[in-house]
Amino acid sequence: MDSRKMLCDQLRAIESKIEGCQQNDEPYDMYVNEMNSLTETIQSQTQQISDAGVRSSTDAGGCCGVAASDPDCQILSCRLVQ
């Protein structure tokens, strides 16, 4: 999570640099590749987190991947899925 936050902070900094370059009619090509790379890395980490969440919810058992230990949550989650 901290890694992703750091990457997002870096991306914001690069976006600010690009915006400054655009306002001053300066070239900003040097930042575009770095911005694209950071964006891909953030998307990849987000997907990994999402995949891990799906795996942990299905590993918990119960209806629709919700743990059977909390019946109220289980019922609500099953209704949301439907």
N, C-alpha and C positions, 0 to 999 in steps of 0.2 A: 504494500500500500504506500509506504513512504517513497519507494522508488517511483511509483506512478505519479505521486504528488510532485516529486522533484522534476520529473519529465514534463509535467504540465506547466510548472513554473518556468522551465527552460523554454517551452513552446511560447508561453506568453511574452517572455523577454524577446524572443526572435520576432514575434508578431509586432511588438512595439518598435523594434529596429526597422522592420520592413515599412511600417506605417510612417516612421520618421523619414525614411529614404524616399517614400512616395511623395510626401509633402514637400520635400526639398528637391524633387526631381533628380535624385541620385540613384545610381544602379543598386539593385538589391538581389541580383541573381545569386550572389554567394550565400544568401540566407535561405533560398528556396529549397535547395537539396536537404539542408539540415532540418528545415521545417517539415518536409515530407518524411524524412527518416524518423523524426520524433513522433510524428502523427502515426506512422505505421507501428512503431514500438508501443505507443500508448494503446492503440487499437488491439494489438496482439495481447498485451497484458490484461486489458479489459475482457477480452474473449476468454483468456485463461481463468480469470476470476469467475466469470459467468459459468464456464464449464465446471469449475470446482463446486460452485453453488448447486448446480444441477445434480452433480454426482452425490454431494452430501445429502441433498434432500431425498434422492431416490434410495440412498443407502440407509436412511433412517427408518424405512419401512412404513407401514400404515397406508391409508387411503391416499392416493395421489401423491405419494412420496412424503407425506406428513407423518411425523412420529405419532404412534398410537397413545403415547403417554399424556397428551393434551387433547381430550375429546372436543372441546370447544374450538380450538384452533383447527383440528382435523376437519370438523364439519364445515367451518367457514372456508378453509382452503379448498375442500372438495367442491363447494358451491361456486367458488370463484373460477375453478378450472372448467366447470360445466358451462 
